[in-house]
Amino acid sequence: MLTGGARSQAGFTIIEIAVTLAIFGILVAAAVPPMNRWVSNVKVRSTADGLQNGLRMAQAEALRRSRQVVFSLTNSANPAASLTAVANGSSWSINTIPSMTDGSEGNQFVEAGVLATPTSGVAVSGPAAICFNSLGRLVANAATGINGATCTLPTNATLAQSYQITLPKADRPLRVNVTLGGQVHMCDPAKTLSSTDPDGCP
């Protein structure tokens, strides 16, 4: 049989519970900013992965079909039915480019995907459209058949078309480059490409 003293030592006092909750609150408050940055970095990485996969799919379709294909950024809700290419779009679309110039052939929709939702806050900046030829290389084309999609060749020092993926709360923005030869590469713009930083940007 327990005495009164034994019963009083079996549980926690109100002071002990209050101190425990206070320490727990401090730990949670300290963990929130790093957790928010981690979530933001994951959103940026996920968007960059989606963009990179879409570009590689467009190149693969150009090779498979042995014809020009256009990769477009868009805000169109249903790219398969109505497509307008825009720089900084939140989705992407892949379409074939008509090989006939007499208007007897139209664009064929291939695939589309979402890069960023309005609530995610992730911004994608880059060219409205990139065209791949039948060899999987970048090609200029002003007559893609897609509204707003004019493909040009890169003129920067790295000879690559670049997409920047950013989010204000993230500390690791990413970049997706597409070289003249058609190589698609995701890199960290905070680093310079080298043997010690293979994930850096050129």
Phi and psi in degrees as GROMACS dihedral restraints (atoms count N, CA, C in turn):
[ dihedral_restraints ]
;  ai    aj    ak    al  type     phi  dphi    fc
    3     4     5     6     1   -82.6    20    10
    4     5     6     7     1   141.0    20    10
    6     7     8     9     1   -86.2    20    10
    7     8     9    10     1   173.0    20    10
    9    10    11    12     1   -62.3    20    10
   10    11    12    13     1   -36.9    20    10
   12    13    14    15     1   -66.5    20    10
   13    14    15    16     1   -38.1    20    10
   15    16    17    18     1   -65.9    20    10
   16    17    18    19     1   -38.0    20    10
   18    19    20    21     1   -66.1    20    10
   19    20    21    22     1   -36.9    20    10
   21    22    23    24     1   -70.5    20    10
   22    23    24    25     1   -22.6    20    10
   24    25    26    27     1   -92.1    20    10
   25    26    27    28     1    -3.6    20    10
   27    28    29    30     1   -81.4    20    10
   28    29    30    31     1   -19.4    20    10
   30    31    32    33     1  -120.6    20    10
   31    32    33    34     1  -172.2    20    10
   33    34    35    36     1   -96.2    20    10
   34    35    36    37     1   146.6    20    10
   36    37    38    39     1   -83.7    20    10
   37    38    39    40     1   164.2    20    10
   39    40    41    42     1   -61.5    20    10
   40    41    42    43     1   -37.5    20    10
   42    43    44    45     1   -64.3    20    10
   43    44    45    46     1   -43.0    20    10
   45    46    47    48     1   -63.1    20    10
   46    47    48    49     1   -41.3    20    10
   48    49    50    51     1   -65.7    20    10
   49    50    51    52     1   -41.9    20    10
   51    52    53    54     1   -63.8    20    10
   52    53    54    55     1   -42.9    20    10
   54    55    56    57     1   -64.5    20    10
   55    56    57    58     1   -42.4    20    10
   57    58    59    60     1   -61.7    20    10
   58    59    60    61     1   -44.8    20    10
   60    61    62    63     1   -65.7    20    10
   61    62    63    64     1   -37.1    20    10
   63    64    65    66     1   -64.3    20    10
   64    65    66    67     1   -44.4    20    10
   66    67    68    69     1   -64.1    20    10
   67    68    69    70     1   -41.6    20    10
   69    70    71    72     1   -61.7    20    10
   70    71    72    73     1   -42.4    20    10
   72    73    74    75     1   -62.1    20    10
   73    74    75    76     1   -40.9    20    10
   75    76    77    78     1   -64.1    20    10
   76    77    78    79     1   -43.2    20    10
   78    79    80    81     1   -63.9    20    10
   79    80    81    82     1   -41.3    20    10
   81    82    83    84     1   -65.1    20    10
   82    83    84    85     1   -43.6    20    10
   84    85    86    87     1   -62.5    20    10
   85    86    87    88     1   -36.4    20    10
   87    88    89    90     1   -71.7    20    10
   88    89    90    91     1   -28.1    20    10
   90    91    92    93     1   -85.7    20    10
   91    92    93    94     1   -18.5    20    10
   93    94    95    96     1   -63.3    20    10
   94    95    96    97     1   -48.7    20    10
   96    97    98    99     1   -60.2    20    10
   97    98    99   100     1   -47.5    20    10
   99   100   101   102     1   -61.1    20    10
  100   101   102   103     1   -36.0    20    10
  102   103   104   105     1   -66.7    20    10
  103   104   105   106     1   -40.8    20    10
  105   106   107   108     1   -63.2    20    10
  106   107   108   109     1   -41.2    20    10
  108   109   110   111     1   -64.3    20    10
  109   110   111   112     1   -40.7    20    10
  111   112   113   114     1   -62.7    20    10
  112   113   114   115     1   -44.8    20    10
  114   115   116   117     1   -62.3    20    10
  115   116   117   118     1   -41.9    20    10
  117   118   119   120     1   -64.1    20    10
  118   119   120   121     1   -41.8    20    10
  120   121   122   123     1   -64.3    20    10
  121   122   123   124     1   -36.6    20    10
  123   124   125   126     1   -64.8    20    10
  124   125   126   127     1   -40.0    20    10
  126   127   128   129     1   -62.8    20    10
  127   128   129   130     1   -43.2    20    10
  129   130   131   132     1   -63.4    20    10
  130   131   132   133     1   -45.0    20    10
  132   133   134   135     1   -63.8    20    10
  133   134   135   136     1   -41.9    20    10
  135   136   137   138     1   -63.0    20    10
  136   137   138   139     1   -42.0    20    10
  138   139   140   141     1   -65.7    20    10
  139   140   141   142     1   -42.6    20    10
  141   142   143   144     1   -63.6    20    10
  142   143   144   145     1   -39.7    20    10
  144   145   146   147     1   -61.9    20    10
  145   146   147   148     1   -43.9    20    10
  147   148   149   150     1   -62.4    20    10
  148   149   150   151     1   -40.8    20    10
  150   151   152   153     1   -65.9    20    10
  151   152   153   154     1   -46.2    20    10
  153   154   155   156     1   -61.0    20    10
  154   155   156   157     1   -43.6    20    10
  156   157   158   159     1   -64.4    20    10
  157   158   159   160     1   -39.7    20    10
  159   160   161   162     1   -63.7    20    10
  160   161   162   163     1   -42.2    20    10
  162   163   164   165     1   -64.9    20    10
  163   164   165   166     1   -42.5    20    10
  165   166   167   168     1   -66.4    20    10
  166   167   168   169     1   -34.7    20    10
  168   169   170   171     1   -66.7    20    10
  169   170   171   172     1   -40.3    20    10
  171   172   173   174     1   -61.9    20    10
  172   173   174   175     1   -44.1    20    10
  174   175   176   177     1   -63.5    20    10
  175   176   177   178     1   -42.4    20    10
  177   178   179   180     1   -63.5    20    10
  178   179   180   181     1   -37.5    20    10
  180   181   182   183     1   -67.2    20    10
  181   182   183   184     1   -37.5    20    10
  183   184   185   186     1   -62.8    20    10
  184   185   186   187     1   -41.5    20    10
  186   187   188   189     1   -68.9    20    10
  187   188   189   190     1   -43.5    20    10
  189   190   191   192     1   -66.5    20    10
  190   191   192   193     1   -40.5    20    10
  192   193   194   195     1   -88.5    20    10
  193   194   195   196     1   -10.2    20    10
  195   196   197   198     1    54.0    20    10
  196   197   198   199     1    49.3    20    10
  198   199   200   201     1  -157.6    20    10
  199   200   201   202     1   167.6    20    10
  201   202   203   204     1   -71.6    20    10
  202   203   204   205     1   141.8    20    10
  204   205   206   207     1  -130.8    20    10
  205   206   207   208     1   141.9    20    10
  207   208   209   210     1  -112.6    20    10
  208   209   210   211     1   131.2    20    10
  210   211   212   213     1  -102.5    20    10
  211   212   213   214     1   122.0    20    10
  213   214   215   216     1  -122.4    20    10
  214   215   216   217     1   142.2    20    10
  216   217   218   219     1   -87.3    20    10
  217   218   219   220     1   144.0    20    10
  219   220   221   222     1  -155.2    20    10
  220   221   222   223     1   159.2    20    10
  222   223   224   225     1  -112.0    20    10
  223   224   225   226     1     7.7    20    10
  225   226   227   228     1   -63.8    20    10
  226   227   228   229     1   135.6    20    10
  228   229   230   231     1   -70.2    20    10
  229   230   231   232     1   -32.2    20    10
  231   232   233   234     1  -135.7    20    10
  232   233   234   235     1    82.2    20    10
  234   235   236   237     1   -58.9    20    10
  235   236   237   238     1   -26.5    20    10
  237   238   239   240     1   -66.6    20    10
  238   239   240   241     1   -28.3    20    10
  240   241   242   243     1  -101.2    20    10
  241   242   243   244     1   -39.0    20    10
  243   244   245   246     1  -148.1    20    10
  244   245   246   247     1   121.9    20    10
  246   247   248   249     1  -130.9    20    10
  247   248   249   250     1   127.8    20    10
  249   250   251   252     1  -128.0    20    10
  250   251   252   253     1   123.0    20    10
  252   253   254   255     1   -80.7    20    10
  253   254   255   256     1   135.6    20    10
  255   256   257   258     1  -140.0    20    10
  256   257   258   259     1   142.7    20    10
  258   259   260   261     1   -65.2    20    10
  259   260   261   262     1   144.1    20    10
  261   262   263   264     1    69.2    20    10
  262   263   264   265     1    27.2    20    10
  264   265   266   267     1   -69.1    20    10
  265   266   267   268     1   159.2    20    10
  267   268   269   270     1   -96.1    20    10
  268   269   270   271     1    -3.1    20    10
  270   271   272   273     1  -137.2    20    10
  271   272   273   274     1   171.5    20    10
  273   274   275   276     1  -131.7    20    10
  274   275   276   277     1   157.5    20    10
  276   277   278   279     1  -142.8    20    10
  277   278   279   280     1   144.4    20    10
  279   280   281   282     1  -116.7    20    10
  280   281   282   283     1   128.8    20    10
  282   283   284   285     1  -138.0    20    10
  283   284   285   286     1   148.2    20    10
  285   286   287   288     1   -77.1    20    10
  286   287   288   289     1   154.9    20    10
  288   289   290   291     1  -102.3    20    10
  289   290   291   292     1   131.4    20    10
  291   292   293   294     1   -56.0    20    10
  292   293   294   295     1   133.4    20    10
  294   295   296   297     1   -86.7    20    10
  295   296   297   298     1   -16.3    20    10
  297   298   299   300     1   -97.7    20    10
  298   299   300   301     1   134.2    20    10
  300   301   302   303     1   -94.2    20    10
  301   302   303   304     1     0.5    20    10
  303   304   305   306     1   -90.6    20    10
  304   305   306   307     1     5.1    20    10
  306   307   308   309     1    82.4    20    10
  307   308   309   310     1     5.5    20    10
  309   310   311   312     1   -80.1    20    10
  310   311   312   313     1   -10.2    20    10
  312   313   314   315     1  -127.0    20    10
  313   314   315   316     1   139.5    20    10
  315   316   317   318     1  -109.5    20    10
  316   317   318   319     1   175.3    20    10
  318   319   320   321     1   -69.7    20    10
  319   320   321   322     1   145.3    20    10
  321   322   323   324     1  -112.9    20    10
  322   323   324   325     1   124.4    20    10
  324   325   326   327     1   -71.6    20    10
  325   326   327   328     1   135.6    20    10
  327   328   329   330     1  -110.7    20    10
  328   329   330   331     1   -55.5    20    10
  330   331   332   333     1  -163.1    20    10
  331   332   333   334     1   157.5    20    10
  333   334   335   336     1  -145.1    20    10
  334   335   336   337     1   160.0    20    10
  336   337   338   339     1  -156.3    20    10
  337   338   339   340     1   158.5    20    10
  339   340   341   342     1   -97.2    20    10
  340   341   342   343     1   132.8    20    10
  342   343   344   345     1   -96.0    20    10
  343   344   345   346     1   -47.2    20    10
  345   346   347   348     1  -146.6    20    10
  346   347   348   349     1   137.5    20    10
  348   349   350   351     1   -88.0    20    10
  349   350   351   352     1   158.2    20    10
  351   352   353   354     1   -57.2    20    10
  352   353   354   355     1   -29.2    20    10
  354   355   356   357     1   -85.9    20    10
  355   356   357   358     1   -12.8    20    10
  357   358   359   360     1   -75.0    20    10
  358   359   360   361     1   -29.2    20    10
  360   361   362   363     1    79.4    20    10
  361   362   363   364     1    -1.0    20    10
  363   364   365   366     1   -76.0    20    10
  364   365   366   367     1   133.5    20    10
  366   367   368   369     1  -111.5    20    10
  367   368   369   370     1   133.5    20    10
  369   370   371   372     1  -114.3    20    10
  370   371   372   373     1   119.1    20    10
  372   373   374   375     1  -119.5    20    10
  373   374   375   376     1   134.3    20    10
  375   376   377   378     1   168.5    20    10
  376   377   378   379     1  -175.5    20    10
  378   379   380   381     1   -63.4    20    10
  379   380   381   382     1   148.1    20    10
  381   382   383   384     1   -66.9    20    10
  382   383   384   385     1   -29.6    20    10
  384   385   386   387     1  -151.0    20    10
  385   386   387   388     1   147.6    20    10
  387   388   389   390     1  -132.6    20    10
  388   389   390   391     1   133.9    20    10
  390   391   392   393     1  -110.7    20    10
  391   392   393   394     1   137.9    20    10
  393   394   395   396     1  -112.1    20    10
  394   395   396   397     1   137.4    20    10
  396   397   398   399     1   -88.7    20    10
  397   398   399   400     1  -175.1    20    10
  399   400   401   402     1   -68.2    20    10
  400   401   402   403     1   -10.4    20    10
  402   403   404   405     1   -99.5    20    10
  403   404   405   406     1     2.5    20    10
  405   406   407   408     1    82.3    20    10
  406   407   408   409     1    12.9    20    10
  408   409   410   411     1   -98.6    20    10
  409   410   411   412     1   158.4    20    10
  411   412   413   414     1   -67.8    20    10
  412   413   414   415     1   144.2    20    10
  414   415   416   417     1  -143.2    20    10
  415   416   417   418     1   145.7    20    10
  417   418   419   420     1   -83.2    20    10
  418   419   420   421     1   139.5    20    10
  420   421   422   423     1  -158.8    20    10
  421   422   423   424     1   116.9    20    10
  423   424   425   426     1   -94.3    20    10
  424   425   426   427     1    -4.1    20    10
  426   427   428   429     1  -123.3    20    10
  427   428   429   430     1    63.4    20    10
  429   430   431   432     1   -79.2    20    10
  430   431   432   433     1   -18.2    20    10
  432   433   434   435     1    84.5    20    10
  433   434   435   436     1    -0.6    20    10
  435   436   437   438     1  -107.9    20    10
  436   437   438   439     1   128.8    20    10
  438   439   440   441     1   -58.7    20    10
  439   440   441   442     1   123.1    20    10
  441   442   443   444     1    84.1    20    10
  442   443   444   445     1    -2.2    20    10
  444   445   446   447     1  -101.7    20    10
  445   446   447   448     1    98.0    20    10
  447   448   449   450     1  -117.5    20    10
  448   449   450   451     1   119.1    20    10
  450   451   452   453     1   -92.9    20    10
  451   452   453   454     1   130.4    20    10
  453   454   455   456     1  -124.7    20    10
  454   455   456   457     1   162.9    20    10
  456   457   458   459     1   -91.7    20    10
  457   458   459   460     1   148.7    20    10
  459   460   461   462     1   -65.6    20    10
  460   461   462   463     1   144.8    20    10
  462   463   464   465     1  -121.9    20    10
  463   464   465   466     1     6.0    20    10
  465   466   467   468     1   -80.3    20    10
  466   467   468   469     1   176.9    20    10
  468   469   470   471     1   -63.9    20    10
  469   470   471   472     1   -31.8    20    10
  471   472   473   474     1   -87.9    20    10
  472   473   474   475     1    -4.1    20    10
  474   475   476   477     1    51.1    20    10
  475   476   477   478     1    51.5    20    10
  477   478   479   480     1  -143.6    20    10
  478   479   480   481     1   142.3    20    10
  480   481   482   483     1   -79.6    20    10
  481   482   483   484     1   136.4    20    10
  483   484   485   486     1  -125.2    20    10
  484   485   486   487     1   140.5    20    10
  486   487   488   489     1  -118.2    20    10
  487   488   489   490     1   130.4    20    10
  489   490   491   492     1  -101.6    20    10
  490   491   492   493     1   133.0    20    10
  492   493   494   495     1  -117.8    20    10
  493   494   495   496     1   116.6    20    10
  495   496   497   498     1  -134.7    20    10
  496   497   498   499     1   160.2    20    10
  498   499   500   501     1  -152.6    20    10
  499   500   501   502     1   126.5    20    10
  501   502   503   504     1   -50.2    20    10
  502   503   504   505     1   -39.0    20    10
  504   505   506   507     1   -82.9    20    10
  505   506   507   508     1    -8.3    20    10
  507   508   509   510     1   -88.1    20    10
  508   509   510   511     1   144.0    20    10
  510   511   512   513     1  -103.0    20    10
  511   512   513   514     1     7.2    20    10
  513   514   515   516     1  -133.4    20    10
  514   515   516   517     1    78.7    20    10
  516   517   518   519     1   -66.1    20    10
  517   518   519   520     1   156.3    20    10
  519   520   521   522     1  -127.5    20    10
  520   521   522   523     1   162.7    20    10
  522   523   524   525     1  -133.7    20    10
  523   524   525   526     1   141.5    20    10
  525   526   527   528     1  -116.9    20    10
  526   527   528   529     1   118.4    20    10
  528   529   530   531     1  -103.8    20    10
  529   530   531   532     1   143.3    20    10
  531   532   533   534     1  -124.2    20    10
  532   533   534   535     1   113.3    20    10
  534   535   536   537     1   -80.5    20    10
  535   536   537   538     1   169.6    20    10
  537   538   539   540     1   -55.9    20    10
  538   539   540   541     1   -36.4    20    10
  540   541   542   543     1   -75.8    20    10
  541   542   543   544     1    -5.8    20    10
  543   544   545   546     1    96.7    20    10
  544   545   546   547     1     2.5    20    10
  546   547   548   549     1   -70.6    20    10
  547   548   549   550     1   131.1    20    10
  549   550   551   552     1  -106.2    20    10
  550   551   552   553     1   124.7    20    10
  552   553   554   555     1  -140.1    20    10
  553   554   555   556     1   127.0    20    10
  555   556   557   558     1   -93.2    20    10
  556   557   558   559     1   136.2    20    10
  558   559   560   561     1  -145.6    20    10
  559   560   561   562     1   166.9    20    10
  561   562   563   564     1   -99.4    20    10
  562   563   564   565     1   110.9    20    10
  564   565   566   567     1   -65.9    20    10
  565   566   567   568     1   -12.7    20    10
  567   568   569   570     1   -78.8    20    10
  568   569   570   571     1   -10.2    20    10
  570   571   572   573     1  -120.5    20    10
  571   572   573   574     1   154.4    20    10
  573   574   575   576     1  -102.3    20    10
  574   575   576   577     1   131.3    20    10
  576   577   578   579     1   -56.7    20    10
  577   578   579   580     1   125.6    20    10
  579   580   581   582     1  -159.4    20    10
  580   581   582   583     1   178.6    20    10
  582   583   584   585     1   -66.0    20    10
  583   584   585   586     1   -27.4    20    10
  585   586   587   588     1   -90.1    20    10
  586   587   588   589     1   -20.6    20    10
  588   589   590   591     1  -128.0    20    10
  589   590   591   592     1    73.5    20    10
  591   592   593   594     1   -66.7    20    10
  592   593   594   595     1   -16.0    20    10
  594   595   596   597     1   -92.5    20    10
  595   596   597   598     1     5.3    20    10
  597   598   599   600     1   -78.0    20    10
  598   599   600   601     1   165.6    20    10
  600   601   602   603     1   -94.7    20    10
  601   602   603   604     1   145.9    20    10
